[in-house]
Amino acid sequence: MKAYAYPALFEPGDRRGTVVITFPDVPEAISQGRGEVDGHAMAEEALGLALLAYLQRGAPLPKPRAKGRGLVDVTVAPEVAAKLAVLESFAQAGMTKSELARRIGKDEKEVRRILDPKHPTKLPALAAALRALGKRLVVGVTEAEAA
């Protein structure tokens, strides 16, 4: 099972109460928040946008390798994880957009939207695309880590 989780470093910002978040394995993902809760939300969003940009450029996603004290795993939002899984699976499948459209019973225009990293797509459409690509979407729940 693939989880789109990457270690992040949460450090105090210049202003009191702010936190700056960086990802050693995804240098494009940098964010800040007002406190830890806002920081986590902003980190999740920054990570998701950066990972989608990798796939939009046709680059592979970086491997989460960083380890060390003070690092906290941050996962992307569920709908972003599903979109990333579809994009990665489609690239690996060597399937045409027309074939994917036929397999999920949708118009090719809708498949182009599903495969557009910038276009929001509902989970049922992403799950259907994953099934057609020989994958299945699994949702899990774990304990949250404190930063």
C-alpha atoms as an extended CHARMM CRD file, in Angstrom:
* protein
*
       147  EXT
         1         1  MET       CA              0.0000000000        0.0000000000        0.0000000000  PROA      1               0.0000000000
         2         2  LYS       CA              1.3570000000        3.4120000000       -0.9220000000  PROA      2               0.0000000000
         3         3  ALA       CA              0.9620000000        6.3660000000        1.4160000000  PROA      3               0.0000000000
         4         4  TYR       CA              1.8520000000        9.8360000000        0.2480000000  PROA      4               0.0000000000
         5         5  ALA       CA              3.5960000000       10.8360000000        3.4810000000  PROA      5               0.0000000000
         6         6  TYR       CA              6.8340000000       12.7630000000        3.7450000000  PROA      6               0.0000000000
         7         7  PRO       CA              8.8990000000       13.8620000000        6.7430000000  PROA      7               0.0000000000
         8         8  ALA       CA              8.6900000000       17.5570000000        7.5160000000  PROA      8               0.0000000000
         9         9  LEU       CA             10.5910000000       19.8790000000        9.7740000000  PROA      9               0.0000000000
        10        10  PHE       CA              8.5260000000       22.3240000000       11.8360000000  PROA      10              0.0000000000
        11        11  GLU       CA             10.5860000000       25.2830000000       13.0520000000  PROA      11              0.0000000000
        12        12  PRO       CA              9.6510000000       28.5620000000       14.7510000000  PROA      12              0.0000000000
        13        13  GLY       CA              9.1740000000       31.4290000000       12.3020000000  PROA      13              0.0000000000
        14        14  ASP       CA             10.4260000000       34.9920000000       12.5640000000  PROA      14              0.0000000000
        15        15  ARG       CA              7.1460000000       36.1700000000       14.0710000000  PROA      15              0.0000000000
        16        16  ARG       CA              5.9630000000       34.9260000000       17.3950000000  PROA      16              0.0000000000
        17        17  GLY       CA              3.5220000000       32.0320000000       17.0820000000  PROA      17              0.0000000000
        18        18  THR       CA              4.3820000000       31.1960000000       13.4790000000  PROA      18              0.0000000000
        19        19  VAL       CA              5.8590000000       27.9130000000       12.3490000000  PROA      19              0.0000000000
        20        20  VAL       CA              7.8220000000       27.3370000000        9.1240000000  PROA      20              0.0000000000
        21        21  ILE       CA              7.5280000000       23.9110000000        7.5230000000  PROA      21              0.0000000000
        22        22  THR       CA             10.0460000000       22.4170000000        5.0980000000  PROA      22              0.0000000000
        23        23  PHE       CA             10.3380000000       18.9740000000        3.5330000000  PROA      23              0.0000000000
        24        24  PRO       CA             13.8940000000       17.6600000000        3.0930000000  PROA      24              0.0000000000
        25        25  ASP       CA             12.7980000000       15.2670000000        0.3230000000  PROA      25              0.0000000000
        26        26  VAL       CA             10.5120000000       17.7640000000       -1.4370000000  PROA      26              0.0000000000
        27        27  PRO       CA             12.3870000000       21.0870000000       -1.4200000000  PROA      27              0.0000000000
        28        28  GLU       CA              9.6210000000       22.8050000000       -3.4230000000  PROA      28              0.0000000000
        29        29  ALA       CA              7.1760000000       22.2900000000       -0.5380000000  PROA      29              0.0000000000
        30        30  ILE       CA              7.6590000000       25.1230000000        1.9330000000  PROA      30              0.0000000000
        31        31  SER       CA              4.9390000000       26.6530000000        4.0370000000  PROA      31              0.0000000000
        32        32  GLN       CA              4.1760000000       28.4200000000        7.2660000000  PROA      32              0.0000000000
        33        33  GLY       CA              1.2710000000       28.5970000000        9.6380000000  PROA      33              0.0000000000
        34        34  ARG       CA              0.0050000000       30.2960000000       12.7340000000  PROA      34              0.0000000000
        35        35  GLY       CA              0.7370000000       27.6430000000       15.3040000000  PROA      35              0.0000000000
        36        36  GLU       CA              0.9990000000       23.8810000000       14.9920000000  PROA      36              0.0000000000
        37        37  VAL       CA             -2.5580000000       23.0920000000       13.8560000000  PROA      37              0.0000000000
        38        38  ASP       CA             -2.5560000000       25.7060000000       11.1060000000  PROA      38              0.0000000000
        39        39  GLY       CA              1.0060000000       24.6820000000       10.2390000000  PROA      39              0.0000000000
        40        40  HSD       CA             -0.0550000000       21.0740000000        9.6570000000  PROA      40              0.0000000000
        41        41  ALA       CA             -2.9150000000       22.1530000000        7.4030000000  PROA      41              0.0000000000
        42        42  MET       CA             -0.6310000000       24.4520000000        5.4170000000  PROA      42              0.0000000000
        43        43  ALA       CA              2.0650000000       21.7430000000        5.1950000000  PROA      43              0.0000000000
        44        44  GLU       CA             -0.4660000000       19.2260000000        3.8460000000  PROA      44              0.0000000000
        45        45  GLU       CA             -1.5440000000       21.6650000000        1.1620000000  PROA      45              0.0000000000
        46        46  ALA       CA              2.0180000000       22.6690000000        0.1900000000  PROA      46              0.0000000000
        47        47  LEU       CA              3.0950000000       19.0410000000       -0.0360000000  PROA      47              0.0000000000
        48        48  GLY       CA              0.1060000000       18.1120000000       -2.2060000000  PROA      48              0.0000000000
        49        49  LEU       CA              0.7060000000       20.9840000000       -4.6100000000  PROA      49              0.0000000000
        50        50  ALA       CA              4.4130000000       20.1970000000       -4.9100000000  PROA      50              0.0000000000
        51        51  LEU       CA              3.8090000000       16.4890000000       -5.5700000000  PROA      51              0.0000000000
        52        52  LEU       CA              1.1640000000       17.2430000000       -8.1900000000  PROA      52              0.0000000000
        53        53  ALA       CA              3.6380000000       19.6030000000       -9.8690000000  PROA      53              0.0000000000
        54        54  TYR       CA              6.1970000000       16.7870000000      -10.1100000000  PROA      54              0.0000000000
        55        55  LEU       CA              3.7170000000       14.6220000000      -12.0010000000  PROA      55              0.0000000000
        56        56  GLN       CA              2.5420000000       17.5260000000      -14.1390000000  PROA      56              0.0000000000
        57        57  ARG       CA              6.1480000000       17.9940000000      -15.2910000000  PROA      57              0.0000000000
        58        58  GLY       CA              6.4190000000       14.2600000000      -15.9710000000  PROA      58              0.0000000000
        59        59  ALA       CA              8.9310000000       13.7990000000      -13.1560000000  PROA      59              0.0000000000
        60        60  PRO       CA              8.7420000000       10.8690000000      -10.7380000000  PROA      60              0.0000000000
        61        61  LEU       CA              7.7740000000       11.5730000000       -7.1480000000  PROA      61              0.0000000000
        62        62  PRO       CA             10.7240000000       11.7700000000       -4.7760000000  PROA      62              0.0000000000
        63        63  LYS       CA             11.1920000000        8.9170000000       -2.3320000000  PROA      63              0.0000000000
        64        64  PRO       CA             10.6400000000        9.8420000000        1.3260000000  PROA      64              0.0000000000
        65        65  ARG       CA             14.1030000000        9.1660000000        2.7470000000  PROA      65              0.0000000000
        66        66  ALA       CA             14.7890000000       11.8200000000        5.3880000000  PROA      66              0.0000000000
        67        67  LYS       CA             15.1120000000       10.5530000000        8.9160000000  PROA      67              0.0000000000
        68        68  GLY       CA             16.0780000000       12.2670000000       12.0710000000  PROA      68              0.0000000000
        69        69  ARG       CA             15.0340000000       14.0060000000       15.1630000000  PROA      69              0.0000000000
        70        70  GLY       CA             12.3660000000       16.6210000000       14.9100000000  PROA      70              0.0000000000
        71        71  LEU       CA             10.8720000000       15.3210000000       11.6600000000  PROA      71              0.0000000000
        72        72  VAL       CA              7.1410000000       14.6960000000       11.5340000000  PROA      72              0.0000000000
        73        73  ASP       CA              5.3650000000       12.7760000000        8.7800000000  PROA      73              0.0000000000
        74        74  VAL       CA              2.8610000000       14.8490000000        6.8240000000  PROA      74              0.0000000000
        75        75  THR       CA              0.3920000000       13.2150000000        4.4750000000  PROA      75              0.0000000000
        76        76  VAL       CA             -1.4540000000       14.8380000000        1.6160000000  PROA      76              0.0000000000
        77        77  ALA       CA             -5.2310000000       15.2430000000        1.7190000000  PROA      77              0.0000000000
        78        78  PRO       CA             -7.1790000000       12.0830000000        0.7450000000  PROA      78              0.0000000000
        79        79  GLU       CA             -8.4260000000       13.4970000000       -2.5540000000  PROA      79              0.0000000000
        80        80  VAL       CA             -4.8760000000       14.5840000000       -3.4600000000  PROA      80              0.0000000000
        81        81  ALA       CA             -3.5180000000       11.1180000000       -2.5720000000  PROA      81              0.0000000000
        82        82  ALA       CA             -6.1450000000        9.5350000000       -4.8220000000  PROA      82              0.0000000000
        83        83  LYS       CA             -5.3010000000       11.9490000000       -7.6680000000  PROA      83              0.0000000000
        84        84  LEU       CA             -1.5700000000       11.2060000000       -7.2620000000  PROA      84              0.0000000000
        85        85  ALA       CA             -2.2970000000        7.4610000000       -7.3320000000  PROA      85              0.0000000000
        86        86  VAL       CA             -4.3230000000        7.8000000000      -10.5350000000  PROA      86              0.0000000000
        87        87  LEU       CA             -1.6470000000        9.8930000000      -12.2400000000  PROA      87              0.0000000000
        88        88  GLU       CA              1.1580000000        7.5200000000      -11.2440000000  PROA      88              0.0000000000
        89        89  SER       CA             -0.8500000000        4.4140000000      -12.1840000000  PROA      89              0.0000000000
        90        90  PHE       CA             -1.8800000000        5.8510000000      -15.5420000000  PROA      90              0.0000000000
        91        91  ALA       CA              1.7280000000        6.7530000000      -16.4000000000  PROA      91              0.0000000000
        92        92  GLN       CA              2.8790000000        3.2310000000      -15.4960000000  PROA      92              0.0000000000
        93        93  ALA       CA              0.0300000000        1.4650000000      -17.3210000000  PROA      93              0.0000000000
        94        94  GLY       CA              0.9440000000        2.6750000000      -20.7970000000  PROA      94              0.0000000000
        95        95  MET       CA             -2.7710000000        3.0090000000      -21.5000000000  PROA      95              0.0000000000
        96        96  THR       CA             -4.3080000000        5.6510000000      -23.7480000000  PROA      96              0.0000000000
        97        97  LYS       CA             -6.8310000000        8.1610000000      -22.4700000000  PROA      97              0.0000000000
        98        98  SER       CA             -9.3630000000        6.6870000000      -24.8950000000  PROA      98              0.0000000000
        99        99  GLU       CA             -8.8780000000        3.2210000000      -23.4340000000  PROA      99              0.0000000000
       100       100  LEU       CA             -9.2420000000        4.5080000000      -19.8670000000  PROA      100             0.0000000000
       101       101  ALA       CA            -12.4030000000        6.3650000000      -20.8940000000  PROA      101             0.0000000000
       102       102  ARG       CA            -13.8240000000        3.1850000000      -22.4200000000  PROA      102             0.0000000000
       103       103  ARG       CA            -12.9990000000        1.1430000000      -19.3080000000  PROA      103             0.0000000000
       104       104  ILE       CA            -14.6980000000        3.5600000000      -16.9130000000  PROA      104             0.0000000000
       105       105  GLY       CA            -17.5840000000        4.3720000000      -19.2360000000  PROA      105             0.0000000000
       106       106  LYS       CA            -16.8070000000        8.0780000000      -19.4710000000  PROA      106             0.0000000000
       107       107  ASP       CA            -16.1430000000       10.5620000000      -22.2330000000  PROA      107             0.0000000000
       108       108  GLU       CA            -12.4690000000       11.1460000000      -23.0820000000  PROA      108             0.0000000000
       109       109  LYS       CA            -12.9220000000       14.8110000000      -22.1310000000  PROA      109             0.0000000000
       110       110  GLU       CA            -13.8280000000       13.7340000000      -18.5990000000  PROA      110             0.0000000000
       111       111  VAL       CA            -10.7800000000       11.4530000000      -18.4750000000  PROA      111             0.0000000000
       112       112  ARG       CA             -8.5940000000       14.4160000000      -19.4620000000  PROA      112             0.0000000000
       113       113  ARG       CA            -10.0100000000       16.2750000000      -16.4620000000  PROA      113             0.0000000000
       114       114  ILE       CA             -9.3970000000       13.2750000000      -14.1820000000  PROA      114             0.0000000000
       115       115  LEU       CA             -5.7730000000       13.2180000000      -15.3860000000  PROA      115             0.0000000000
       116       116  ASP       CA             -5.3080000000       16.9800000000      -15.0270000000  PROA      116             0.0000000000
       117       117  PRO       CA             -3.3360000000       17.6050000000      -11.7970000000  PROA      117             0.0000000000
       118       118  LYS       CA             -4.9510000000       21.0390000000      -11.4330000000  PROA      118             0.0000000000
       119       119  HSD       CA             -8.5380000000       19.8500000000      -11.8760000000  PROA      119             0.0000000000
       120       120  PRO       CA            -10.3510000000       18.7880000000       -8.6850000000  PROA      120             0.0000000000
       121       121  THR       CA            -11.8990000000       15.3430000000       -9.0970000000  PROA      121             0.0000000000
       122       122  LYS       CA            -14.3510000000       13.5890000000       -6.7980000000  PROA      122             0.0000000000
       123       123  LEU       CA            -13.2330000000       10.4170000000       -5.0500000000  PROA      123             0.0000000000
       124       124  PRO       CA            -15.7270000000        8.0850000000       -6.8330000000  PROA      124             0.0000000000
       125       125  ALA       CA            -14.2930000000        9.0700000000      -10.2320000000  PROA      125             0.0000000000
       126       126  LEU       CA            -10.7410000000        8.6040000000       -8.9750000000  PROA      126             0.0000000000
       127       127  ALA       CA            -11.6350000000        5.2180000000       -7.4600000000  PROA      127             0.0000000000
       128       128  ALA       CA            -13.2050000000        4.1210000000      -10.7600000000  PROA      128             0.0000000000
       129       129  ALA       CA            -10.0970000000        5.1870000000      -12.6770000000  PROA      129             0.0000000000
       130       130  LEU       CA             -7.8710000000        3.2760000000      -10.2570000000  PROA      130             0.0000000000
       131       131  ARG       CA            -10.0140000000        0.1350000000      -10.6520000000  PROA      131             0.0000000000
       132       132  ALA       CA             -9.7000000000        0.4200000000      -14.4260000000  PROA      132             0.0000000000
       133       133  LEU       CA             -5.9250000000        0.6870000000      -13.9640000000  PROA      133             0.0000000000
       134       134  GLY       CA             -5.8140000000       -2.4630000000      -11.8500000000  PROA      134             0.0000000000
       135       135  LYS       CA             -5.5620000000       -0.7000000000       -8.4960000000  PROA      135             0.0000000000
       136       136  ARG       CA             -7.9300000000       -0.0740000000       -5.6450000000  PROA      136             0.0000000000
       137       137  LEU       CA             -8.3180000000        2.8930000000       -3.3750000000  PROA      137             0.0000000000
       138       138  VAL       CA             -7.9570000000        2.0910000000        0.3280000000  PROA      138             0.0000000000
       139       139  VAL       CA             -8.7070000000        4.6480000000        3.0310000000  PROA      139             0.0000000000
       140       140  GLY       CA             -7.0240000000        4.2350000000        6.4000000000  PROA      140             0.0000000000
       141       141  VAL       CA             -6.8800000000        6.0100000000        9.7200000000  PROA      141             0.0000000000
       142       142  THR       CA             -3.8430000000        6.2670000000       11.9800000000  PROA      142             0.0000000000
       143       143  GLU       CA             -2.9800000000        8.1300000000       15.1310000000  PROA      143             0.0000000000
       144       144  ALA       CA             -1.9180000000       11.7080000000       14.4850000000  PROA      144             0.0000000000
       145       145  GLU       CA              1.6540000000       12.6290000000       15.3870000000  PROA      145             0.0000000000
       146       146  ALA       CA              2.3300000000       15.6550000000       17.5030000000  PROA      146             0.0000000000
       147       147  ALA       CA              4.7490000000       18.1360000000       15.9620000000  PROA      147             0.0000000000
